[in-house]
């Protein structure tokens, strides 16, 4: 388990990885309630399935607290938040707020558990602005501290569900008034390499897709 966070210093990581690659992330869940009153998300109802998906480059990241958090920059055009019935899909706010970056952050001991979150900070959860302003899409899950061995996303490939889960938050919220507008029941998170990455890592003999049940 890593030490508790004692500083909020953001440190850029500049050294490139020799095996950088695209990685796809998909978080799934079910709508518990929807208080959004404007289109298109007002059409979503309780019980609808939800998928938040996007891609990151394993070599494009920012260390938040060195050794504890690492935020991988979300490829903005790849972000999609979809609901099944009726079909509704929204992306990130475009243009994205100046000076902000969307991150998918890995946590290794923060301070008592490992996990993932989506935020405009590599340090703390909070969500990212989506195209239906002023809503933010927030995703934050925590697992027991033995889940990760590093902050390298290529070491975290696999599927995550309720095994070892210590907390989760999957919501749409707005800062004014500060409240949750949609609550989503978390089901699973999947992190997989794009096909070209599978071939590369397979040839090198360094990748094994892990399954958490």
PAZAPA-4460 file (N, C-alpha, C; in steps of 0.05 Angstrom, whole numbers, plus 32768, in hexadecimal, padded with zeros to 4 digits):
% residues 213
    n_x    n_y    n_z   ca_x   ca_y   ca_z    c_x    c_y    c_z   seq   type   mol
   8011   7FE8   8000   8000   8000   8000   8011   8019   8000     1      X     A
   800A   802C   7FF0   801A   8044   7FEE   8015   8056   8006     2      X     A
   8026   8069   800B   8023   807C   8021   800C   808E   801B     3      X     A
   8000   809A   802F   7FEB   80AD   802C   7FF5   80C5   801D     4      X     A
   7FE2   80D2   800E   7FEA   80EA   7FFF   7FEF   8101   8012     5      X     A
   8006   810D   8010   800D   8123   8022   8013   813D   8012     6      X     A
   8011   813C   7FF8   8016   8154   7FE8   8006   8152   7FCF     7      X     A
   7FFF   816A   7FC4   7FEF   816B   7FAC   7FFF   8177   7F95     8      X     A
   8017   816D   7F92   8029   8177   7F7D   8025   8167   7F64     9      X     A
   8021   8175   7F4E   801D   8168   7F34   8038   8168   7F25    10      X     A
   8041   8150   7F1E   805B   814D   7F11   8057   8141   7EF6    11      X     A
   8061   814D   7EE1   805F   8143   7EC6   8073   812C   7EC3    12      X     A
   806A   8117   7EB5   807C   8100   7EAE   8083   8102   7E91    13      X     A
   809C   8105   7E8B   80A4   810B   7E70   80B1   80F3   7E62    14      X     A
   80BC   80E0   7E70   80CA   80CB   7E63   80B7   80B8   7E55    15      X     A
   80B9   80B3   7E3B   80A7   80A3   7E2C   80AB   8085   7E32    16      X     A
   8094   8076   7E31   8095   8059   7E34   809D   804D   7E19    17      X     A
   80AC   8037   7E1A   80B4   802A   7E02   809D   801B   7DF5    18      X     A
   8087   8016   7E04   8071   8007   7DFA   8057   8016   7DFC    19      X     A
   8057   8030   7DF6   803F   8040   7DF7   802A   8036   7DE4    20      X     A
   8011   8037   7DEC   7FFC   802C   7DDC   7FE1   8037   7DE4    21      X     A
   7FCD   8034   7DD2   7FB2   803C   7DD8   7FA5   8027   7DEA    22      X     A
   7F96   8031   7DFE   7F87   8020   7E10   7F6A   802A   7E11    23      X     A
   7F58   8017   7E10   7F3B   801E   7E11   7F30   8017   7E2D    24      X     A
   7F21   802A   7E37   7F15   8027   7E52   7EF7   8028   7E4F    25      X     A
   7EE8   8017   7E5C   7ECB   8016   7E5B   7EC0   8011   7E77    26      X     A
   7EB0   8023   7E81   7EA2   8020   7E9B   7E84   801C   7E96    27      X     A
   7E79   8008   7EA2   7E5D   8002   7E9E   7E4D   8003   7EB8    28      X     A
   7E33   800A   7EB5   7E22   800B   7ECC   7E05   800D   7EC5    29      X     A
   7DF4   8013   7ED8   7DD7   8015   7ED4   7DCD   802E   7EE3    30      X     A
   7DBC   803D   7ED5   7DB1   8056   7EE1   7D9F   804F   7EF9    31      X     A
   7DA5   805D   7F0F   7D94   805A   7F27   7D7E   806E   7F27    32      X     A
   7D85   8088   7F22   7D71   809D   7F1E   7D7C   80B2   7F0C    33      X     A
   7D6B   80C1   7EFF   7D73   80D6   7EED   7D63   80F0   7EF3    34      X     A
   7D71   8104   7EFB   7D64   811E   7F01   7D6B   8133   7EEC    35      X     A
   7D77   812B   7ED5   7D7E   813E   7EC0   7D64   8145   7EB1    36      X     A
   7D5E   815F   7EAF   7D45   8167   7EA3   7D47   8171   7E86    37      X     A
   7D5F   8173   7E7C   7D63   817D   7E61   7D6D   8168   7E4E    38      X     A
   7D66   816C   7E34   7D6E   8158   7E20   7D8C   815A   7E1A    39      X     A
   7D98   8143   7E12   7D8C   8129   7E0D   7D8A   8117   7E25    40      X     A
   7D98   811D   7E3B   7D9A   810A   7E51   7D81   8108   7E61    41      X     A
   7D6D   811A   7E5D   7D54   8117   7E6B   7D44   80FF   7E62    42      X     A
   7D4C   80F3   7E4B   7D3E   80DB   7E41   7D47   80C2   7E4E    43      X     A
   7D5C   80C3   7E5E   7D67   80AB   7E6C   7D56   80A5   7E84    44      X     A
   7D51   808B   7E88   7D41   8083   7E9F   7D4F   8070   7EB1    45      X     A
   7D44   806C   7EC9   7D4F   8059   7EDC   7D4F   803D   7ED0    46      X     A
   7D64   802E   7ED4   7D67   8013   7EC9   7D75   8012   7EAF    47      X     A
   7D79   8029   7EA2   7D87   8029   7E88   7DA5   8023   7E8D    48      X     A
   7DB0   8014   7E7A   7DCD   800E   7E7C   7DDE   8025   7E72    49      X     A
   7DF6   8027   7E7D   7E08   803E   7E78   7E23   8033   7E71    50      X     A
   7E30   803F   7E5D   7E4C   8039   7E57   7E5B   8053   7E53    51      X     A
   7E70   8056   7E63   7E83   806D   7E5F   7E9C   8061   7E53    52      X     A
   7EA3   806A   7E3B   7EBB   805E   7E2E   7ECD   8074   7E23    53      X     A
   7EE7   806E   7E21   7EFA   8081   7E17   7F15   8073   7E13    54      X     A
   7F28   8080   7E07   7F42   8075   7E04   7F57   8088   7E10    55      X     A
   7F6E   807C   7E17   7F85   808B   7E20   7F9E   807F   7E13    56      X     A
   7FB3   808F   7E11   7FCC   8086   7E08   7FDD   8080   7E21    57      X     A
   7FE8   8068   7E22   7FF6   805F   7E3A   800F   8070   7E3F    58      X     A
   8017   8080   7E2C   802F   8090   7E2F   8029   80AE   7E34    59      X     A
   8010   80B5   7E35   8008   80D1   7E39   7FFB   80D3   7E55    60      X     A
   800A   80DC   7E69   7FFF   80DD   7E84   800D   80F2   7E94    61      X     A
   8001   80F8   7EAB   800C   810B   7EBE   800B   80FE   7EDA    62      X     A
   8022   80FD   7EE7   8022   80F4   7F03   8017   8109   7F15    63      X     A
   8002   8102   7F25   7FF7   8115   7F37   8008   8117   7F50    64      X     A
   8005   8103   7F62   8017   8100   7F79   802A   80E9   7F72    65      X     A
   8044   80EE   7F6E   8056   80D9   7F64   8054   80C0   7F74    66      X     A
   8050   80AA   7F66   804D   8090   7F73   8032   8089   7F7C    67      X     A
   801F   809C   7F7C   8004   8097   7F86   7FEE   809A   7F70    68      X     A
   7FF0   80AE   7F5F   7FDC   80B2   7F4B   7FE9   80B9   7F30    69      X     A
   7FDD   80AE   7F1B   7FE7   80B4   7F00   7FCE   80B8   7EEE    70      X     A
   7FCC   80D0   7EE2   7FB5   80D6   7ED1   7FBC   80D2   7EB4    71      X     A
   7FAF   80C0   7EA6   7FB2   80BC   7E89   7F9F   80CE   7E7A    72      X     A
   7FA9   80DE   7E68   7F99   80F1   7E5A   7F84   80E3   7E48    73      X     A
   7F6B   80E9   7E4C   7F56   80DD   7E3C   7F56   80EA   7E20    74      X     A
   7F56   80DA   7E0B   7F53   80E4   7DF0   7F37   80EE   7DED    75      X     A
   7F34   8109   7DEB   7F1A   8115   7DED   7F06   810B   7DD9    76      X     A
   7F0E   8107   7DC0   7EFC   80FF   7DAB   7EF2   80E2   7DAF    77      X     A
   7EFF   80D3   7DC0   7EF7   80B7   7DC5   7EE3   80B4   7DDB    78      X     A
   7EDE   80C9   7DEB   7ECD   80C7   7E02   7EAF   80C5   7DFA    79      X     A
   7EA1   80B1   7E05   7E85   80AE   7DFF   7E77   80A3   7E18    80      X     A
   7E61   80B0   7E1E   7E4F   80A8   7E34   7E35   80A1   7E28    81      X     A
   7E2E   8087   7E28   7E17   807D   7E19   7E03   806F   7E2C    82      X     A
   7DE9   8072   7E25   7DD3   8066   7E34   7DC3   8056   7E1F    83      X     A
   7DB7   803F   7E28   7DAC   802D   7E14   7D90   8033   7E0C    84      X     A
   7D7E   803E   7E1D   7D62   8040   7E15   7D55   8058   7E21    85      X     A
   7D4D   806C   7E10   7D53   806C   7DF3   7D71   8072   7DEF    86      X     A
   7D7C   806C   7DD8   7D98   8071   7DD4   7DA0   808E   7DD7    87      X     A
   7DB1   8094   7DEA   7DBB   80AF   7DEF   7DD9   80AD   7DF2    88      X     A
   7DE7   80C0   7DE6   7E04   80C0   7DE7   7E0E   80DD   7DE9    89      X     A
   7E21   80E2   7DFB   7E2D   80FC   7DFE   7E4B   80F9   7E00    90      X     A
   7E5A   810D   7DF8   7E77   810D   7DFA   7E81   8122   7E0E    91      X     A
   7E9A   8128   7E0D   7EA5   813D   7E1E   7E9D   8158   7E14    92      X     A
   7E9E   816C   7E25   7E99   8187   7E1D   7EAD   8190   7E08    93      X     A
   7EA3   819B   7DF2   7EB5   81A3   7DDC   7EAE   81BF   7DD2    94      X     A
   7EC1   81D2   7DD4   7EDC   81CE   7DDD   7EDE   81C9   7DFB    95      X     A
   7EF2   81BA   7E03   7EF6   81B3   7E1F   7F00   81CD   7E2D    96      X     A
   7EF8   81D1   7E47   7F00   81EA   7E55   7F1E   81EF   7E53    97      X     A
   7F25   8208   7E4C   7F41   820F   7E49   7F50   820A   7E63    98      X     A
   7F68   81FF   7E60   7F79   81F9   7E77   7F73   81E0   7E86    99      X     A
   7F5E   81D1   7E7D   7F57   81B8   7E8A   7F5D   81A0   7E77   100      X     A
   7F62   8189   7E83   7F67   8170   7E75   7F57   815A   7E82   101      X     A
   7F49   8149   7E72   7F3C   8132   7E7E   7F4F   811B   7E83   102      X     A
   7F4E   810F   7E9A   7F60   80F9   7EA1   7F51   80E0   7EAA   103      X     A
   7F5D   80C9   7EA5   7F55   80B0   7EB1   7F6C   80A9   7EC4   104      X     A
   7F68   80AA   7EDD   7F7E   80A8   7EF1   7F7E   808E   7EFF   105      X     A
   7F96   8082   7F01   7F9B   806A   7F11   7FA5   8073   7F2C   106      X     A
   7F9B   8065   7F41   7FA3   806B   7F5C   7FAF   8053   7F69   107      X     A
   7FC7   8056   7F74   7FD4   8040   7F82   7FD8   8048   7F9F   108      X     A
   7FC4   8042   7FB0   7FC6   804A   7FCC   7FBE   8066   7FD1   109      X     A
   7FA4   806D   7FD1   7F9B   8089   7FD1   7F87   8090   7FE8   110      X     A
   7F8E   808E   8001   7FA7   8084   800D   7FA4   8066   8015   111      X     A
   7F8C   805B   8014   7F89   8040   801F   7F7F   802C   800A   112      X     A
   7F7B   8035   7FF1   7F71   8022   7FDD   7F7C   802A   7FC1   113      X     A
   7F7A   8018   7FAF   7F81   801D   7F93   7F67   8025   7F84   114      X     A
   7F69   802D   7F6B   7F51   8033   7F5D   7F55   8044   7F44   115      X     A
   7F3F   804E   7F39   7F3E   805E   7F21   7F2A   8075   7F25   116      X     A
   7F30   808C   7F17   7F1B   80A1   7F16   7F1F   80B1   7EFC   117      X     A
   7F09   80BE   7EF5   7F08   80D0   7EDE   7F06   80EC   7EE8   118      X     A
   7F17   80FE   7EDF   7F17   8119   7EEA   7F28   812C   7ED9   119      X     A
   7F26   8146   7EDE   7F37   8159   7ED1   7F50   815D   7EE1   120      X     A
   7F54   814D   7EF5   7F6C   814E   7F06   7F78   8132   7F09   121      X     A
   7F92   812F   7F08   7F9E   8115   7F0D   7FA2   8110   7F2B   122      X     A
   7F98   8121   7F3B   7F9B   811F   7F58   7F82   8115   7F66   123      X     A
   7F6B   811F   7F5E   7F52   8119   7F6D   7F3B   8116   7F5A   124      X     A
   7F27   8106   7F62   7F0F   8102   7F52   7EFF   811C   7F4F   125      X     A
   7EEC   811C   7F3C   7EDB   8134   7F39   7ECB   8133   7F1F   126      X     A
   7ED4   8122   7F0C   7EC5   8120   7EF3   7ECF   8132   7EDD   127      X     A
   7EC3   8130   7EC6   7ECA   8140   7EAE   7EB1   814C   7EA2   128      X     A
   7EB3   8164   7E97   7E9C   8171   7E8B   7E93   8163   7E71   129      X     A
   7E7A   815E   7E6F   7E6F   8151   7E56   7E60   8166   7E46   130      X     A
   7E58   815E   7E2E   7E4D   8170   7E1B   7E32   817C   7E24   131      X     A
   7E24   816E   7E36   7E0C   817A   7E41   7E13   818A   7E5A   132      X     A
   7E1C   81A2   7E55   7E25   81B4   7E6A   7E0D   81BC   7E7B   133      X     A
   7E10   81BF   7E96   7E29   81C0   7EA5   7E30   81A5   7EB3   134      X     A
   7E27   818F   7EA7   7E2B   8175   7EB4   7E48   816B   7EB2   135      X     A
   7E50   815D   7EC7   7E6A   8150   7EC8   7E65   8131   7ECB   136      X     A
   7E75   8121   7EBD   7E73   8104   7EC0   7E89   80FC   7ED3   137      X     A
   7E80   80F0   7EE9   7E93   80E8   7EFE   7E94   80CA   7F01   138      X     A
   7EAC   80BF   7F02   7EB0   80A2   7F06   7EC8   809F   7F19   139      X     A
   7EC3   808F   7F2E   7ED8   808B   7F42   7ED3   8070   7F50   140      X     A
   7EE6   805E   7F4D   7EE4   8044   7F5B   7EFE   803E   7F6A   141      X     A
   7EFB   8031   7F81   7F12   802A   7F91   7F12   800C   7F97   142      X     A
   7F2A   8001   7F98   7F2E   7FE5   7F9E   7F42   7FE1   7FB4   143      X     A
   7F43   7FC9   7FBF   7F56   7FC4   7FD4   7F73   7FCA   7FCB   144      X     A
   7F84   7FD1   7FDE   7F9E   7FDC   7FD8   7FB1   7FC9   7FCA   145      X     A
   7FAA   7FAF   7FC8   7FBC   7F9C   7FBA   7FB5   7F98   7F9D   146      X     A
   7FA2   7FA9   7F93   7F98   7FA5   7F77   7FAD   7FAB   7F62   147      X     A
   7FBC   7FC1   7F66   7FD0   7FCA   7F52   7FEC   7FC6   7F5C   148      X     A
   7FFE   7FC1   7F49   801A   7FBF   7F50   802A   7FD7   7F46   149      X     A
   801D   7FE8   7F35   802A   7FFF   7F2A   8014   8012   7F20   150      X     A
   801D   8029   7F16   800B   803D   7F0A   800C   803C   7EEB   151      X     A
   8018   8027   7EE0   8019   8023   7EC4   7FFE   8017   7EBB   152      X     A
   7FF0   8025   7EA9   7FD5   801B   7EA1   7FD7   8000   7E93   153      X     A
   7FEE   7FFA   7E87   7FF2   7FE0   7E7A   7FF4   7FC9   7E8E   154      X     A
   7FF9   7FD0   7EA7   7FF9   7FBC   7EBC   7FDD   7FB9   7EC8   155      X     A
   7FCB   7FCA   7EC1   7FB0   7FC9   7ECC   7F9B   7FBF   7EB8   156      X     A
   7FA4   7FB3   7EA2   7F91   7FA9   7E8F   7F80   7F93   7E9B   157      X     A
   7F67   7F92   7E93   7F55   7F7D   7E9E   7F39   7F88   7EA4   158      X     A
   7F29   7F78   7EB2   7F0E   7F7F   7EB9   7F0B   7F81   7ED7   159      X     A
   7EFD   7F95   7EE0   7EF9   7F9A   7EFD   7EDB   7F9B   7F02   160      X     A
   7ED3   7F8E   7F18   7EB7   7F8F   7F20   7EB5   7F95   7F3E   161      X     A
   7EA8   7F83   7F4D   7EA4   7F89   7F69   7EB9   7F7B   7F7B   162      X     A
   7ECA   7F6B   7F6F   7EDE   7F5D   7F7F   7EF2   7F71   7F89   163      X     A
   7EF4   7F73   7FA4   7F07   7F86   7FB0   7EFE   7FA3   7FB0   164      X     A
   7EE6   7FA8   7FA6   7EDC   7FC3   7FA4   7ED8   7FD0   7FC0   165      X     A
   7EE3   7FE8   7FC3   7EE0   7FF6   7FDD   7ECD   800E   7FDB   166      X     A
   7ECA   8019   7FC3   7EB8   8030   7FC0   7EB2   8033   7FA2   167      X     A
   7E9C   8041   7F9B   7E98   8049   7F80   7E86   8061   7F7F   168      X     A
   7E8A   8071   7F6A   7E79   8088   7F65   7E78   808B   7F47   169      X     A
   7E60   8089   7F3C   7E5B   808B   7F1F   7E43   809D   7F1C   170      X     A
   7E47   80B7   7F15   7E32   80CA   7F15   7E35   80DF   7EFF   171      X     A
   7E20   80EE   7EFB   7E20   8107   7EEC   7E19   811C   7F01   172      X     A
   7E28   8132   7F02   7E23   8146   7F16   7E29   8161   7F0B   173      X     A
   7E1F   8176   7F19   7E25   8191   7F11   7E2D   81A1   7F29   174      X     A
   7E3F   81B4   7F25   7E4B   81C3   7F3C   7E38   81D9   7F47   175      X     A
   7E25   81E2   7F36   7E13   81F7   7F40   7DF7   81F2   7F35   176      X     A
   7DE4   81EA   7F46   7DE8   81E3   7F62   7DF8   81C9   7F64   177      X     A
   7E07   81C6   7F79   7E19   81AF   7F7C   7E09   8197   7F84   178      X     A
   7E02   8187   7F70   7DF3   816E   7F76   7DF6   815A   7F60   179      X     A
   7DEF   8141   7F67   7DEF   812B   7F54   7DD6   812C   7F44   180      X     A
   7DD8   812C   7F29   7DC1   812C   7F18   7DBA   8110   7F0E   181      X     A
   7DCD   80FE   7F0D   7DC8   80E3   7F05   7DDA   80D0   7F15   182      X     A
   7DCE   80BC   7F21   7DDD   80A8   7F30   7DDE   808E   7F20   183      X     A
   7DF6   8082   7F1E   7DFA   806A   7F0E   7E06   8054   7F20   184      X     A
   7DFA   803C   7F1E   7E05   8026   7F2E   7E1B   8018   7F1E   185      X     A
   7E33   8019   7F29   7E4A   800D   7F1B   7E48   7FEF   7F18   186      X     A
   7E50   7FE5   7F00   7E50   7FC8   7EFB   7E6C   7FBD   7EF5   187      X     A
   7E7A   7FCB   7EE3   7E95   7FC0   7EDB   7EA6   7FD5   7ECE   188      X     A
   7EBF   7FD0   7ECE   7ED3   7FE1   7EC0   7EE6   7FCF   7EB0   189      X     A
   7EEA   7FD5   7E97   7EFB   7FC4   7E86   7F11   7FD6   7E7A   190      X     A
   7F29   7FCD   7E7B   7F40   7FDB   7E70   7F4E   7FC8   7E5D   191      X     A
   7F4E   7FCE   7E43   7F59   7FBB   7E2F   7F6B   7FCB   7E1C   192      X     A
   7F80   7FBE   7E11   7F90   7FCC   7DFD   7F83   7FCA   7DE2   193      X     A
   7F88   7FDD   7DD1   7F7E   7FDC   7DB5   7F8D   7FC5   7DA7   194      X     A
   7F81   7FBA   7D91   7F8C   7FA2   7D84   7FAA   7FA3   7D7E   195      X     A
   7FB4   7FBA   7D75   7FD0   7FBC   7D6F   7FE1   7FB8   7D87   196      X     A
   7FD7   7FC1   7D9E   7FE5   7FBE   7DB8   7FE7   7FA0   7DC0   197      X     A
   7FD1   7F92   7DBB   7FD0   7F76   7DC2   7FE6   7F67   7DB3   198      X     A
   7FE9   7F6D   7D99   7FFE   7F60   7D89   8019   7F66   7D93   199      X     A
   801E   7F80   7D9A   8038   7F88   7DA4   803F   7F7B   7DBE   200      X     A
   802C   7F7D   7DD1   8032   7F72   7DEB   8033   7F53   7DEB   201      X     A
   8023   7F47   7DDA   8024   7F2A   7DD7   803F   7F21   7DCD   202      X     A
   8049   7F30   7DB9   8063   7F29   7DAD   8079   7F2C   7DC2   203      X     A
   8076   7F40   7DD3   808B   7F44   7DE7   8088   7F31   7DFF   204      X     A
   8070   7F25   7E01   806C   7F12   7E17   8069   7F20   7E32   205      X     A
   805E   7F39   7E32   805D   7F47   7E4C   8040   7F4E   7E54   206      X     A
   802C   7F44   7E45   8011   7F4C   7E4C   8000   7F33   7E53   207      X     A
   7FF2   7F35   7E6A   7FDF   7F21   7E71   7FC6   7F2F   7E7A   208      X     A
   7FAF   7F2B   7E6C   7F96   7F38   7E74   7F8B   7F2C   7E8D   209      X     A
   7F88   7F3D   7EA1   7F7F   7F33   7EBB   7F61   7F37   7EBE   210      X     A
   7F54   7F24   7ECB   7F38   7F25   7ECF   7F32   7F25   7EED   211      X     A
   7F23   7F3A   7EF6   7F1B   7F3B   7F12   7EFE   7F32   7F14   212      X     A
   7EF8   7F1F   7F24   7EDD   7F15   7F28   7ED6   7F16   7F45   213      X     A
***
